[in-house]
Amino acid sequence: ILTILGNSAVLATAVKRSSLLKSPELLTVNLAVADIGMALSMYPLAIASAWNHAWLGGHASCVYYALMGFLFGVCSMMTLCAMAVIRFLVTNSSKSNSNKITKNTVCILIAFIWLYALLWAILPLVGWGYYGPEPFGISCTIAWSKFHNSSNGFSFILTMFLLCTVLPALTIVACYLGIAWKVHKAYQEIQNIDRIPNAAKLEKKLTLVS
C-alpha cells in the first residue's frame, strides 16, 4: 500500500507539473513507474502465497511472477545507474554542456533501459537461463540452483550478474564518489579564501548546500 501510494504521488506530481519537469527528472518518473509496476504485478501474489505457506498457482503464474520481477528489477537498477551517470556529467560540466541533456535524449535513454530489461527478462523464455520457485517456495525468480547444475544456467546467471548487477553498481558508486570528490574540492577552494565578500558568502552557502 505504501509503495503504491508513494509512487502514485510521484507520478501525480509529475503530471501536474509536466511542463516544468527538467529532463533528468524523467528518470525519477521512470523509477516510480518501475516500482509501482512491481508492486501491482507481484506483491499480491507474493503476499497471498506467503499467507498460504506455498506458491499459489502453477508453473505459468510462477513464470509470470519471475518475469515481472526480472523486468522491473533490471529496469530499476539501470534507471538508478543512468541517474548517477547524468548527475556526474552535470556536476562535472559547464552550464552550457549540462543543458545538452535534453528531454529527447533522456526519453531515448529510458526506451533503451526498458528494451534492455525486456531482453533480459525474455531470455529465460527462449532457452537461455531458467525461471523457477525460490527455495522457500512462496515466490519465483531465476533458477539459481541451475548455476551448479547446468552450463546453460551457469552462463546466464554469470553474465546477468555481471551486466545487470555488478557493472551498474560499480558505475553508481564511481559516479557518486566522483560527485563527492568534486564537492570536496569546491569546499576546499572556498575554505582557502581569507576574505569573502557578501556575494561570495552567498555562493559559499549555496555550494555547501549542493
Buried (B, 14 or more C-beta within 10 A) or exposed (E): EEBEEEBEEBEEBBEEEEEEBEBBBBBBBBBBBBBBBBBBBBEEBBEEBBEEEEBBEEEEBBBBBBBBBBBBBBBBBBBBBBBBBBBBBBBBEEEEEBEEBEEEEBEEBBEEBBEBBBEBBEBBEEEBBBBBBBEEEBBBBBBEBBBEEBEBBBEBBEBBEEBBEEEBBEBBEEBBEBBEEBBEEBEEEBEEEEEEEEEEEEEBEEEEEE
